[in-house]
């Protein structure tokens, strides 16, 4: 019963927190929102809010910042609202519907893998771009999905049913998992809809989310990488930015407008709502709303947890990826086929490599660890004063557990970064290792099912695999692994090894270096396959790494991590009780969120100020003929010199990117950035270097999101690509001029 009392206390405290914020905001007249001081505005920015719970505090805060939107304009399950125009794109980005015919906008880097999959040396859509001039030319993209959120229900009480105070954490989690399965299966939904349950506030609250997943998504348009990825890795996470980071797709549905697998009989999807597009652009302090699917944040970690990330774990991962990037980059520059094969993989490796570097710098620059320690000192003081004995050991528990988990966390990150992510041959042997484990646990039947899945995965992996590239990556990273992983987790077959000789031996003799070879290995009875696998040098080498991961690293990590999660869950509840006037939003977990802010520049360093917007003249200033990052297509140069910007220019200039104070992270890529009336201003695609630490610590003074101005998107579609038929589908508006 104590557990339920604590839960209800959590709910009451959440309401109390919202009420306090509401009372504060109502003391200021909404019509004065445009003259809020920076300090006042700072207090009500930041946060990733659940859209079904915007009424009250959030609605008032948005009005103070200049919004004309109501909570129901954004989220209404009974009527068309903005939520009906926003979808998960693929498995990790956001997209928005911008026409009554299912036209979908997202980032170029979100569509990059699909664009690459359709590209060949003869039809290089990455290099040259692609534009479908009619429905028939739109390219079917197998496996690509668009997912809409239809309903969000609080199911916390059902998930906690049966939980008692005396249960240990493992028993609690087992029962919670059972309850999740039970509630998911019993969810009320249409037959074409899906249901899943997500935890919020570190496991203190649970929501059932009903979705519709559209599976026939076709590629409509993409600018060349010289526009869609202009600046590439050099400009990634940086300002000023000049990137036209967008691509276009279309959702297709069956005759009833419902999700369906690809069919030539499918028709363009008819959305309940699509976003009108503003041609009026942005100005300093304009309100903007970002609506999308942020992936993962950890805002409520203790100081010791943040310190471990930026001082121990991130540096190790940065070093691994830096070594891989140097090698892959060299081969991509030398071979056009390899460039296409590795373009998407390289971008993925580089993205988080640079993010972690900026994250470490941002945490140190803002003194985030020290500020968290100060907050923890205040927390301890209040806990002692109010004799909240149930919370007194939380911070010391964190200290002990983070000390216990540090070495195994480091070992885990080394295995993930080397064996799973960056050495492709080891990743391939890992799939085979799972196949052998399936046979040991489930016999021939489990083996055959697993084999089918593994072979299907290999078909995709080998399409973009080059042993010539992977071999030096293997040598570099396995050598680094042997040097740096905590010694208790180092495999015997990596001790005292000449990695140059080992690498040559493996890549000259292993069947795993080609699809034909691996198919040969997997042919035959389960017993024959297992025997052949264990005679292959690459498999034998990888198997020992994978065995240590599953027998030593992962069990220990999960045991300590479960204890950490339990303390973090209690700490989250404690924070809301101890600091009832603070604003608490749930960490990102790739569910739909609203976050609001202003168009705003910032001071990255003393004596330096970054303005809110960039223009096409900045592209020309960076232009380097023939350079893979900063080349500029001839047609774009011609349009620039002719000042042929059509209706999309502004005072004789062509806007490209702009800044906002919005709190965003990975997953928000492609999110619509909307004005005070819900019109589309742009597509969010990045954050700035100085504020990249916002996954761990948000600071409104320096955290900035970067978006591509929708006018640049339209300019490229219309004037550069000549695809004006796509413009004709959209609804273009002038909200500022009409007021």
Secondary structure, DSSP 8 states (H G I E B T S, - for coil): -HHHHHHHHHHHHHHHHHHHHHHHHHTS-GGGGGG--HHHHHHT----EEGGG-TTHHHHHHHHTT----HHHH--SSS--GGGGEEEETTTEEEEE-STT-EEEE-HHHHHHHHHHT--SSS-HHHH-EE-SSGGGSEE-TT--EEEEEEEEE-HHHHTTT--TT--HHHHHHHHHHHHHHHHHH----TTEEEEEEEEGGGTEEEEEEEEEE-EEEEEEE--HHHHTTTHHHHTT-SS------EEEEEEE-TTS------TT-EE---S----EESS---TT-EEEEEE------TT--HHHHHHIIIIIHHHHHHHHHHHHHHHHHHHHH-HHHHHHHHHHHHHHHHHHHHHHHHHHHHHHTTHHHHHHHHHHHHHHHHHHTT-GGGTTHHHHHHHHHHHHHHHHHHHHHIIIIIIII-HHHHHHHHHHHHHHHHHHHHHHHHHHHHHHHHHHHHHHHHT--HHHHHHHHHHHHHHHHHHS-GGG--GGGTT--HHHHHHHHHHH-GGGSHHHHHHHT-S-HHHHHHHHTT-HHHHHHHHHHHHIIIIIHHHHHHHHHHHHHHHHHHHHHHHHHTTTS-------SS-EEEEEEB--B-SSTT--B-SEEEHHHHHHH--TT-TTT---HHHHHHHHHT--GGG-BTTB-EEEEEE-----TT-TT-EEE-TTS-EEEEEEEE-GGGGGGGT---TTT--EEEEEHHHHHHIIIIIT--HHHHHHS-EE-TTTT-
